Amino acid sequence: MSDGVEGNEERRRTGDAAGPEPQGVPEPRPGEPEPAAQPDPAPLVKAGTAGRTEARAGAKTDEPATGEADDAAPAAPDASGTPADAPPDSTDTPDGPEAPDEAGDGLRYERLPDAPPPILDGVRARPPAPPGLATLVAAAVTALLSGLLLGDGLAVNALILALPLAAGAWFAARQAGRRPRRSSLCWGAGGLALLAVPVWSDAEWPTLLAVLAAAGLGALALHGCRKWSGVLLAPLGPVLAVRRALVWGWRGARERTAGGEKDLGPLLRSVLVAVVLLVVFGGLFAAADRAFADLLGSLVPDVDGGSGVPWRLFLAVLGLAAALAVAHTAAAPTRWDGLGPGPGRPRGRVEWALPLVLLDLLFAAFVAVQAAVLLRGEDVVRASNGLTYSEYAREGFWQLLFATVLTLAVISVAVRVAPRSGPRDLLLVRAVLGTLCLLTLVVVASAVRRMDLYMGEYGLTRLRLSVVAMELWLGAVVLLILAAGVFGARLLPRAVLASAAVAVLAFGLASPDKLIAESNLDAHRDGRTLDLRYLAGLSADAVPALDRLDEPLRSCALRSIAVPDAPWYATSLSQARAHDILTARPVRNHPCRDLLTDDISPSVR
């Protein structure tokens, strides 16, 4: 080995007139072992420019390398496979961004830096085991019911679909070894209770709000989150899990159809035979008796109905994806609580308290003015603003609503950066923020009073009723913040969400369209005009109230309200009640064009 080193040093001093030798693997000397084969390198990426070729020790090449070549040929390796002229502790892999020309194409290769880990890697659970038979059956039932029931509308079928959906989540969680907490069971029960709104009401806007709120509570039941980040991000869990859930479900189905003790084949064959038998004998019995045919037609969905087979197939696929996503989330939920920001940097007492104290003083001045105006009546409003009472109420309501929302944002930021070095700081925070919350409650009461005055003059509408309900809920949130300042804020996120769910449930069960119709009819009897065109655009919830009108107002108001003849599973209780009323007293054919374009004076009865 020393002779090779001395020969290399001699060539470096004198130069090699014959040029570089091919950079292949030298023939081993007699008695020396062959060089050990080196492992394959890590994947490399071309840099795009020609550069110096560096042959990896032990790699075989049949052609000389191109580009810049060293003046000296490589020396023979020793028994370990390392070149003899290599410095101690050197390796055959070059350091730095440049990597050897492994493909022999004369291009320099560079290693790409490792990609940063996804943001959810720290909070996402490990992939669960493939789903069991019970989970797959629940998902299949959900898909079948989605295709059969959802195409005709939303009513009782929403509650029917929720049952196999919840069962699939339960089975998947138990298979993964997760035990449901009592809080998760309460959230799940709350979600099912919210689905009573489409069963009760026909109006689309409270129904949609209730379904979205039920989905939010269901997501919280699956994840079991407690912090603000978890409460707000939990609904994203099933949505982000759809792709993984479909692969997960396919693996489970493939395992269950490959034979063995839990083979799904016998069950599928049994279900197929049962369906064929029911269809054949059910058709024969229906043809033999008309009463049985009517009963069967009312219970079995009409697949060839107006919704169309493609639409029902799409709903079935959507139901299957939703069921698998919910079950996958129940088995491996994302820990959204881990993404929450930490506490902010505390500020000094003066820096923190000065802006809030000034804001308290501003609120106090506004409250004093409101007390003077709203308590002394319409004469003060006319003298100071030149506005009627209703105009004054309408003018300031939206500003007060926005001020309430903005105050909640200010409180959330103030709590995050509040000083917290001792008991005095805690007392200061409670005093300043408690005063701000109490004054905010007065602002909420002022906004609700303004809208009450305006609705007393012009009647209820959907927008007016909705914003009043929202303002009342914001007042409840302020009360919860006050309670958190006394008893601790650990339960505040879940308490706010629970209050929102209760508000949505109460709002939906109150039948807002019915309240609007009754309020406008009472105002009409008291001498105010009646906007018949607006009332004619309400849902079937308003039919019992509008049925009390005299003709021709009754027929003109009810003519535009659609009460579809839907199957039992797509019919709400409000629609059924309206159908009975209109069947007992059909709408008459009156000329309603003038009545629907003009406001009706009280003299028109």
C-alpha positions as CSV (number, residue, x, y, z in Angstrom):
1,M,0.0,0.0,0.0
2,S,2.9,2.4,0.7
3,D,4.2,1.9,-2.9
4,G,1.0,3.1,-4.3
5,V,1.0,6.2,-2.1
6,E,4.6,7.1,-3.1
7,G,3.7,6.6,-6.8
8,N,0.8,9.0,-6.5
9,E,2.9,11.7,-4.8
10,E,5.5,11.3,-7.5
11,R,2.9,11.8,-10.2
12,R,1.5,14.9,-8.5
13,R,5.0,16.5,-8.4
14,T,6.1,15.7,-12.0
15,G,2.7,15.8,-13.8
16,D,1.3,13.1,-16.1
17,A,1.9,13.9,-19.7
18,A,-0.4,11.1,-20.9
19,G,-3.5,12.8,-19.3
20,P,-5.9,11.3,-16.9
21,E,-6.5,7.6,-16.7
22,P,-10.0,6.2,-16.8
23,Q,-11.6,6.4,-13.4
24,G,-12.6,2.8,-13.1
25,V,-11.9,0.4,-10.3
26,P,-8.2,-0.7,-10.3
27,E,-7.5,-4.4,-10.5
28,P,-6.7,-5.8,-7.1
29,R,-3.1,-6.8,-6.5
30,P,-2.4,-10.5,-6.0
31,G,-3.3,-11.5,-2.5
32,E,-5.5,-8.5,-1.8
33,P,-9.3,-8.9,-1.4
34,E,-11.7,-7.3,-3.8
35,P,-13.1,-3.9,-2.7
36,A,-16.4,-4.1,-0.9
37,A,-19.5,-3.0,-2.7
38,Q,-20.9,0.3,-1.4
39,P,-24.6,0.7,-0.8
40,D,-26.7,2.7,-3.2
41,P,-26.7,6.4,-2.5
42,A,-29.8,8.5,-1.5
43,P,-31.9,9.9,-4.4
44,L,-30.2,12.8,-6.0
45,V,-31.4,15.7,-8.2
46,K,-29.6,17.1,-11.2
47,A,-28.2,20.6,-10.7
48,G,-28.4,21.4,-14.5
49,T,-24.8,22.3,-15.1
50,A,-21.7,20.3,-16.0
51,G,-19.1,20.0,-13.3
52,R,-16.3,17.9,-11.8
53,T,-17.0,14.2,-11.7
54,E,-16.3,12.4,-8.5
55,A,-16.5,8.6,-8.8
56,R,-17.8,6.9,-5.7
57,A,-15.4,4.3,-4.3
58,G,-16.4,0.8,-5.3
59,A,-18.7,2.0,-8.2
60,K,-18.0,0.3,-11.6
61,T,-17.8,2.4,-14.8
62,D,-16.8,1.4,-18.3
63,E,-16.2,4.8,-19.8
64,P,-14.0,7.7,-18.7
65,A,-15.7,10.5,-17.0
66,T,-16.1,13.9,-18.7
67,G,-15.5,17.3,-17.4
68,E,-12.7,18.4,-15.2
69,A,-10.5,15.5,-14.3
70,D,-7.9,15.2,-11.5
71,D,-4.2,15.0,-12.6
72,A,-3.7,11.7,-10.8
73,A,-5.4,8.4,-11.2
74,P,-7.0,7.0,-8.0
75,A,-4.9,4.6,-6.0
76,A,-5.8,1.1,-5.3
77,P,-8.1,0.6,-2.4
78,D,-7.1,-1.3,0.7
79,A,-8.9,-4.2,2.2
80,S,-11.7,-2.1,3.5
81,G,-12.5,-0.6,0.1
82,T,-11.1,2.9,0.9
83,P,-8.6,4.5,-1.5
84,A,-5.1,4.4,-0.2
85,D,-4.5,8.1,-0.7
86,A,-7.6,9.1,1.2
87,P,-7.1,11.1,4.4
88,P,-7.9,9.4,7.7
89,D,-11.6,9.3,8.8
90,S,-12.8,10.2,5.2
91,T,-15.8,8.6,3.7
92,D,-16.7,7.9,0.1
93,T,-19.7,10.3,0.2
94,P,-18.7,13.9,-0.5
95,D,-19.7,16.6,2.0
96,G,-21.7,19.7,1.0
97,P,-24.5,20.2,-1.5
98,E,-22.5,18.5,-4.4
99,A,-23.0,14.8,-4.8
100,P,-21.2,12.4,-7.2
101,D,-22.1,11.9,-10.8
102,E,-23.8,8.6,-10.2
103,A,-25.5,8.4,-13.6
104,G,-22.2,9.1,-15.5
105,D,-23.8,11.9,-17.6
106,G,-21.4,14.6,-16.6
107,L,-23.9,16.7,-14.7
108,R,-23.6,17.7,-11.1
109,Y,-26.2,16.5,-8.6
110,E,-27.5,18.2,-5.5
111,R,-29.4,16.9,-2.6
112,L,-32.7,18.6,-1.9
113,P,-33.3,19.8,1.7
114,D,-35.8,17.9,3.7
115,A,-39.4,19.3,3.4
116,P,-40.7,20.8,6.6
117,P,-43.2,18.6,8.4
118,P,-46.9,19.4,7.8
119,I,-48.6,21.6,10.4
120,L,-50.9,18.8,11.5
121,D,-48.2,16.2,12.1
122,G,-47.9,17.2,15.7
123,V,-51.7,16.9,16.4
124,R,-52.8,14.2,14.1
125,A,-53.2,10.7,15.5
126,R,-51.6,7.6,14.1
127,P,-53.6,5.9,11.3
128,P,-56.1,3.5,12.8
129,A,-56.4,-0.2,12.0
130,P,-58.8,-1.1,9.1
131,P,-62.5,-0.7,10.1
132,G,-64.4,-3.6,11.5
133,L,-67.5,-5.3,10.1
134,A,-69.9,-3.2,12.3
135,T,-68.3,0.1,11.1
136,L,-68.5,-1.0,7.4
137,V,-72.2,-2.0,7.8
138,A,-73.1,1.3,9.4
139,A,-71.4,3.2,6.6
140,A,-73.2,1.1,4.0
141,V,-76.5,1.7,5.7
142,T,-75.8,5.5,5.8
143,A,-75.0,5.5,2.1
144,L,-78.2,3.5,1.2
145,L,-80.4,5.8,3.3
146,S,-78.8,8.9,1.9
147,G,-79.6,7.8,-1.6
148,L,-83.1,6.8,-0.8
149,L,-84.2,9.6,1.6
150,L,-82.3,12.8,1.0
151,G,-83.5,13.4,-2.6
152,D,-87.0,14.4,-1.5
153,G,-86.2,17.1,1.1
154,L,-85.0,17.4,4.7
155,A,-87.2,16.6,7.6
156,V,-87.4,13.4,9.6
157,N,-84.8,11.8,7.3
158,A,-82.1,14.0,8.8
159,L,-82.7,12.4,12.2
160,I,-82.9,8.9,10.6
161,L,-79.5,9.4,8.9
162,A,-77.9,10.6,12.1
163,L,-78.5,7.3,13.8
164,P,-76.3,5.0,11.6
165,L,-73.8,7.8,11.3
166,A,-73.4,7.9,15.1
167,A,-73.4,4.1,15.3
168,G,-70.4,3.9,12.9
169,A,-68.5,6.4,14.9
170,W,-69.2,4.5,18.1
171,F,-68.1,1.2,16.6
172,A,-64.9,2.7,15.2
173,A,-64.0,4.4,18.4
174,R,-64.5,1.2,20.4
175,Q,-62.4,-0.8,18.0
176,A,-59.6,1.8,18.4
177,G,-59.8,1.6,22.2
178,R,-61.3,5.0,22.7
179,R,-63.8,5.4,25.5
180,P,-66.3,8.3,25.0
181,R,-66.3,10.9,27.7
182,R,-69.5,12.2,29.3
183,S,-69.0,15.5,27.6
184,S,-68.7,13.9,24.2
185,L,-72.0,12.0,24.8
186,C,-73.6,15.3,25.8
187,W,-72.4,17.0,22.6
188,G,-73.7,14.1,20.6
189,A,-77.1,14.2,22.3
190,G,-77.2,18.0,21.7
191,G,-76.5,17.4,18.0
192,L,-79.4,14.9,17.7
193,A,-81.7,17.4,19.6
194,L,-80.9,20.1,17.0
195,L,-82.1,17.8,14.3
196,A,-85.5,18.1,15.8
197,V,-85.8,21.6,14.1
198,P,-86.2,20.2,10.5
199,V,-88.7,17.7,11.9
200,W,-90.7,20.5,13.5
201,S,-90.3,23.5,11.1
202,D,-90.7,24.1,7.4
203,A,-88.7,27.3,7.2
204,E,-85.3,26.8,5.4
205,W,-83.3,29.4,7.3
206,P,-83.6,28.0,10.8
207,T,-83.4,24.5,9.5
208,L,-80.1,25.2,7.8
209,L,-78.8,26.9,10.9
210,A,-79.8,23.9,13.0
211,V,-78.2,21.4,10.7
212,L,-74.9,23.3,10.7
213,A,-75.0,23.6,14.5
214,A,-75.7,19.9,14.8
215,A,-72.6,19.1,12.6
216,G,-70.5,21.4,14.8
217,L,-71.6,19.6,18.0
218,G,-71.1,16.3,16.4
219,A,-67.5,17.2,15.4
220,L,-66.8,18.4,19.0
221,A,-68.2,15.0,20.2
222,L,-65.7,13.2,17.9
223,H,-62.7,15.2,19.0
224,G,-63.4,16.0,22.6
225,C,-61.7,19.4,22.4
226,R,-61.8,21.9,25.3
227,K,-59.8,25.0,24.2
228,W,-60.8,27.8,21.8
229,S,-58.7,26.3,19.0
230,G,-60.3,22.9,19.3
231,V,-63.9,24.3,19.5
232,L,-63.3,26.4,16.4
233,L,-61.4,23.9,14.3
234,A,-63.1,20.7,15.2
235,P,-65.6,20.9,12.3
236,L,-62.6,20.7,9.9
237,G,-61.6,17.3,11.2
238,P,-64.1,15.1,9.2
239,V,-63.7,17.3,6.1
240,L,-59.9,16.9,6.1
241,A,-60.2,13.2,6.8
242,V,-62.3,12.3,3.8
243,R,-59.4,11.2,1.5
244,R,-57.8,9.1,4.2
245,A,-61.1,7.7,5.3
246,L,-62.0,6.4,1.8
247,V,-58.6,4.6,1.6
248,W,-59.2,3.3,5.2
249,G,-62.6,2.0,4.3
250,W,-61.4,0.3,1.1
251,R,-58.7,-1.5,3.1
252,G,-61.2,-2.7,5.6
253,A,-63.6,-3.9,2.9
254,R,-60.8,-5.7,1.1
255,E,-59.8,-7.5,4.2
256,R,-63.4,-8.5,5.0
257,T,-63.9,-10.0,1.5
258,A,-60.7,-12.0,1.4
259,G,-62.1,-14.9,3.4
260,G,-61.5,-15.8,7.0
261,E,-63.6,-15.7,10.1
262,K,-64.9,-12.1,9.4
263,D,-65.5,-12.5,5.7
264,L,-68.2,-10.1,4.5
265,G,-69.2,-12.2,1.5
266,P,-71.9,-14.3,3.3
267,L,-73.5,-11.2,4.7
268,L,-73.6,-9.5,1.3
269,R,-75.1,-12.6,-0.3
270,S,-77.7,-12.8,2.4
271,V,-78.7,-9.2,2.0
272,L,-78.9,-9.6,-1.8
273,V,-81.2,-12.7,-1.4
274,A,-83.4,-10.9,1.1
275,V,-83.8,-7.8,-1.2
276,V,-84.7,-10.1,-4.1
277,L,-87.3,-11.9,-2.1
278,L,-88.9,-8.7,-0.7
279,V,-89.1,-7.1,-4.1
280,V,-90.7,-10.2,-5.7
281,F,-93.2,-11.0,-3.1
282,G,-93.9,-7.3,-2.2
283,G,-94.7,-6.6,-5.9
284,L,-97.1,-9.6,-6.0
285,F,-98.9,-8.6,-2.8
286,A,-99.1,-5.0,-4.0
287,A,-100.7,-6.1,-7.3
288,A,-103.1,-8.3,-5.4
289,D,-104.4,-5.6,-2.9
290,R,-104.7,-1.9,-3.5
291,A,-104.7,-1.0,0.2
292,F,-101.5,-2.9,0.7
293,A,-100.0,-1.2,-2.4
294,D,-100.9,2.2,-0.9
295,L,-99.3,1.3,2.4
296,L,-96.2,0.0,0.7
297,G,-96.0,3.1,-1.5
298,S,-96.1,5.4,1.5
299,L,-93.3,3.6,3.3
300,V,-90.9,2.8,0.4
301,P,-89.1,5.7,-1.3
302,D,-89.9,6.2,-5.0
303,V,-86.5,5.7,-6.7
304,D,-87.8,6.8,-10.0
305,G,-89.2,10.1,-8.7
306,G,-88.4,13.5,-9.9
307,S,-85.0,13.6,-8.2
308,G,-83.5,11.1,-10.7
309,V,-81.3,8.1,-10.3
310,P,-78.0,10.0,-10.9
311,W,-78.8,12.5,-8.2
312,R,-79.6,9.7,-5.7
313,L,-76.4,7.9,-6.6
314,F,-74.5,11.1,-5.9
315,L,-76.2,11.4,-2.5
316,A,-75.4,7.8,-1.7
317,V,-71.7,8.3,-2.5
318,L,-71.7,11.5,-0.4
319,G,-73.3,9.6,2.5
320,L,-70.7,6.9,2.3
321,A,-67.9,9.4,2.3
322,A,-69.4,11.3,5.2
323,A,-69.9,8.1,7.2
324,L,-66.3,6.9,6.7
325,A,-64.9,10.3,7.5
326,V,-66.9,10.5,10.7
327,A,-65.8,6.9,11.7
328,H,-62.2,7.6,10.9
329,T,-62.3,10.8,12.9
330,A,-63.8,8.9,15.8
331,A,-61.0,6.3,15.6
332,A,-58.1,8.7,15.2
333,P,-59.2,12.3,16.0
334,T,-57.0,15.3,15.3
335,R,-56.0,17.0,18.6
336,W,-56.9,20.5,17.6
337,D,-56.2,21.8,21.1
338,G,-52.5,21.4,20.4
339,L,-52.6,24.2,17.8
340,G,-53.8,26.8,20.2
341,P,-51.6,29.8,20.8
342,G,-49.9,30.2,24.2
343,P,-50.6,33.1,26.6
344,G,-49.5,36.4,25.3
345,R,-46.8,38.5,26.7
346,P,-48.2,40.3,29.8
347,R,-48.2,44.1,29.8
348,G,-47.6,46.5,32.6
349,R,-50.5,47.7,34.6
350,V,-50.5,51.3,33.2
351,E,-50.0,50.2,29.6
352,W,-52.8,47.6,29.9
353,A,-55.3,49.5,32.0
354,L,-55.2,53.0,30.6
355,P,-56.9,52.3,27.2
356,L,-59.5,50.1,28.9
357,V,-60.3,52.6,31.6
358,L,-60.9,55.3,29.0
359,L,-63.1,52.8,27.1
360,D,-65.1,52.2,30.2
361,L,-65.6,56.0,30.6
362,L,-66.8,56.3,27.0
363,F,-69.3,53.4,27.6
364,A,-70.5,55.0,30.8
365,A,-71.2,58.3,29.0
366,F,-73.1,56.6,26.2
367,V,-75.2,54.6,28.8
368,A,-76.1,57.8,30.6
369,V,-77.3,59.4,27.4
370,Q,-79.3,56.3,26.4
371,A,-81.0,56.3,29.8
372,A,-82.1,59.9,29.4
373,V,-83.4,59.4,25.9
374,L,-85.1,56.0,26.1
375,L,-86.7,56.7,29.5
376,R,-88.1,60.2,28.7
377,G,-89.8,59.1,25.5
378,E,-90.5,60.3,22.0
379,D,-90.6,64.0,22.7
380,V,-87.0,64.1,23.7
381,V,-86.0,62.2,20.6
382,R,-87.9,64.7,18.4
383,A,-86.5,67.7,20.1
384,S,-82.9,66.5,20.0
385,N,-82.7,64.7,16.7
386,G,-85.8,65.7,14.7
387,L,-86.5,61.9,14.2
388,T,-89.5,59.8,15.1
389,Y,-89.0,57.2,17.7
390,S,-88.9,54.3,15.2
391,E,-86.4,56.2,13.0
392,Y,-84.2,56.8,15.9
393,A,-84.4,53.2,16.9
394,R,-83.5,51.9,13.5
395,E,-80.7,54.4,13.0
396,G,-78.6,53.2,15.9
397,F,-79.3,49.5,16.2
398,W,-76.7,48.3,13.7
399,Q,-74.0,50.5,15.2
400,L,-74.7,49.1,18.7
401,L,-74.7,45.5,17.3
402,F,-71.3,46.1,15.8
403,A,-70.1,47.7,19.0
404,T,-71.1,44.7,21.0
405,V,-69.2,42.3,18.7
406,L,-66.1,44.6,18.8
407,T,-66.2,44.7,22.6
408,L,-66.0,41.0,22.8
409,A,-63.0,41.1,20.5
410,V,-61.4,43.7,22.7
411,I,-62.0,41.6,25.8
412,S,-60.4,38.5,24.3
413,V,-57.3,40.5,23.4
414,A,-57.2,42.2,26.8
415,V,-57.4,38.9,28.6
416,R,-54.5,37.5,26.6
417,V,-52.1,40.3,27.4
418,A,-53.4,41.1,30.9
419,P,-50.8,41.6,33.7
420,R,-50.6,38.5,35.9
421,S,-47.8,38.9,38.3
422,G,-49.8,38.7,41.5
423,P,-53.2,39.1,43.3
424,R,-53.3,42.9,42.6
425,D,-53.0,42.3,38.9
426,L,-55.9,39.8,39.1
427,L,-58.0,42.3,41.0
428,L,-57.2,45.0,38.5
429,V,-58.2,42.8,35.5
430,R,-61.4,41.8,37.1
431,A,-62.4,45.3,38.0
432,V,-61.6,46.8,34.6
433,L,-63.0,44.0,32.4
434,G,-66.0,43.4,34.7
435,T,-67.0,47.1,34.4
436,L,-66.7,46.9,30.7
437,C,-68.8,43.7,30.6
438,L,-71.5,45.3,32.7
439,L,-71.6,48.4,30.5
440,T,-71.7,46.2,27.4
441,L,-74.9,44.5,28.8
442,V,-76.5,48.0,29.0
443,V,-75.5,48.6,25.4
444,V,-77.1,45.2,24.5
445,A,-80.3,46.2,26.3
446,S,-80.3,49.5,24.5
447,A,-80.0,47.8,21.1
448,V,-82.8,45.4,21.8
449,R,-85.0,48.2,23.1
450,R,-84.4,50.2,19.9
451,M,-85.3,47.2,17.7
452,D,-88.4,46.5,19.8
453,L,-89.6,50.1,19.2
454,Y,-89.0,49.8,15.5
455,M,-90.7,46.4,15.2
456,G,-93.7,47.8,17.2
457,E,-94.1,50.4,14.6
458,Y,-93.4,48.4,11.4
459,G,-93.8,44.8,12.4
460,L,-91.6,41.7,12.5
461,T,-89.5,40.5,9.5
462,R,-87.0,37.7,9.3
463,L,-84.0,40.0,9.4
464,R,-85.3,42.0,12.4
465,L,-86.1,38.9,14.3
466,S,-82.7,37.3,13.5
467,V,-80.6,40.3,14.5
468,V,-82.5,40.6,17.8
469,A,-81.9,37.0,18.5
470,M,-78.2,37.4,17.8
471,E,-78.0,40.5,20.0
472,L,-79.6,38.6,22.9
473,W,-77.1,35.7,22.4
474,L,-74.2,38.2,22.5
475,G,-75.6,39.4,25.8
476,A,-75.6,35.8,27.1
477,V,-71.9,35.5,26.0
478,V,-71.1,38.6,28.0
479,L,-72.7,37.1,31.0
480,L,-70.6,33.9,30.5
481,I,-67.5,36.1,30.4
482,L,-68.5,37.7,33.7
483,A,-69.0,34.2,35.2
484,A,-65.6,33.1,33.9
485,G,-64.0,36.1,35.6
486,V,-65.3,34.9,38.9
487,F,-65.2,31.1,38.6
488,G,-62.4,30.6,36.0
489,A,-62.3,30.4,32.2
490,R,-61.6,26.7,31.8
491,L,-65.1,26.0,30.7
492,L,-65.7,29.2,28.8
493,P,-65.2,27.9,25.2
494,R,-67.6,25.0,25.7
495,A,-70.1,27.1,27.6
496,V,-70.2,29.6,24.7
497,L,-70.7,26.8,22.2
498,A,-73.4,25.3,24.3
499,S,-75.2,28.6,24.6
500,A,-75.1,29.0,20.8
501,A,-76.6,25.5,20.4
502,V,-79.4,26.2,22.8
503,A,-80.1,29.5,21.1
504,V,-80.3,27.9,17.7
505,L,-82.6,25.1,19.0
506,A,-84.9,27.6,20.7
507,F,-85.0,29.8,17.7
508,G,-85.9,26.9,15.4
509,L,-88.5,25.4,17.6
510,A,-90.2,28.9,18.1
511,S,-91.2,28.8,14.4
512,P,-90.0,32.3,13.4
513,D,-92.2,32.5,10.4
514,K,-95.2,31.8,12.6
515,L,-94.2,34.5,15.0
516,I,-93.7,37.0,12.1
517,A,-97.2,36.3,10.8
518,E,-98.9,36.5,14.2
519,S,-97.1,39.8,15.0
520,N,-98.1,41.4,11.7
521,L,-101.7,40.3,12.1
522,D,-101.9,41.7,15.6
523,A,-100.5,45.0,14.4
524,H,-103.0,45.0,11.6
525,R,-105.9,44.6,14.0
526,D,-104.5,47.5,16.0
527,G,-104.8,49.8,13.0
528,R,-101.4,49.4,11.2
529,T,-101.0,48.5,7.6
530,L,-100.5,44.9,6.5
531,D,-97.7,43.9,4.1
532,L,-99.5,41.0,2.4
533,R,-96.9,40.5,-0.2
534,Y,-94.2,39.8,2.4
535,L,-96.5,37.5,4.4
536,A,-97.2,35.5,1.2
537,G,-93.5,34.7,0.9
538,L,-93.3,32.9,4.3
539,S,-93.1,29.2,4.8
540,A,-95.8,26.7,5.8
541,D,-95.1,27.6,9.4
542,A,-97.2,30.7,8.9
543,V,-100.3,28.9,7.5
544,P,-102.1,28.5,10.9
545,A,-101.8,32.3,11.6
546,L,-102.7,33.4,8.0
547,D,-105.7,31.1,8.1
548,R,-107.4,33.5,10.5
549,L,-107.5,36.2,7.9
550,D,-110.8,37.0,6.2
551,E,-111.3,36.5,2.5
552,P,-110.0,37.6,0.1
553,L,-106.9,38.3,2.1
554,R,-106.6,34.7,3.4
555,S,-106.6,33.1,-0.1
556,C,-104.2,35.8,-1.5
557,A,-101.8,35.2,1.4
558,L,-101.9,31.4,1.3
559,R,-101.8,31.0,-2.5
560,S,-98.1,31.5,-2.8
561,I,-97.1,29.3,0.2
562,A,-96.0,26.0,-1.3
563,V,-96.9,22.8,0.7
564,P,-95.4,20.0,-1.3
565,D,-96.9,16.5,-1.2
566,A,-93.7,14.9,0.0
567,P,-93.2,11.4,1.5
568,W,-93.5,11.0,5.2
569,Y,-89.8,11.1,5.8
570,A,-89.5,14.4,4.0
571,T,-92.5,16.1,5.6
572,S,-92.2,18.2,8.7
573,L,-94.9,18.6,11.3
574,S,-95.5,22.1,10.1
575,Q,-96.0,21.0,6.6
576,A,-98.4,18.2,7.7
577,R,-100.4,20.8,9.7
578,A,-100.5,23.2,6.8
579,H,-101.6,20.4,4.5
580,D,-104.5,19.6,6.8
581,I,-105.6,23.2,7.0
582,L,-105.5,23.8,3.2
583,T,-107.3,20.5,2.6
584,A,-110.1,21.4,5.0
585,R,-110.4,25.0,3.6
586,P,-109.0,25.2,0.1
587,V,-107.7,28.5,-1.3
588,R,-110.2,30.4,-3.4
589,N,-109.6,31.9,-6.8
590,H,-109.6,35.7,-6.0
591,P,-108.0,38.4,-8.0
592,C,-105.0,39.2,-5.8
593,R,-102.8,41.4,-7.9
594,D,-103.8,44.7,-6.3
595,L,-103.8,43.2,-2.8
596,L,-100.2,41.9,-3.2
597,T,-98.7,45.1,-4.5
598,D,-100.1,47.6,-2.0
599,D,-100.1,47.7,1.8
600,I,-103.5,46.8,3.2
601,S,-105.1,49.4,5.4
602,P,-107.0,48.3,8.5
603,S,-110.3,49.1,6.9
604,V,-109.8,46.1,4.5
605,R,-111.0,43.2,6.7
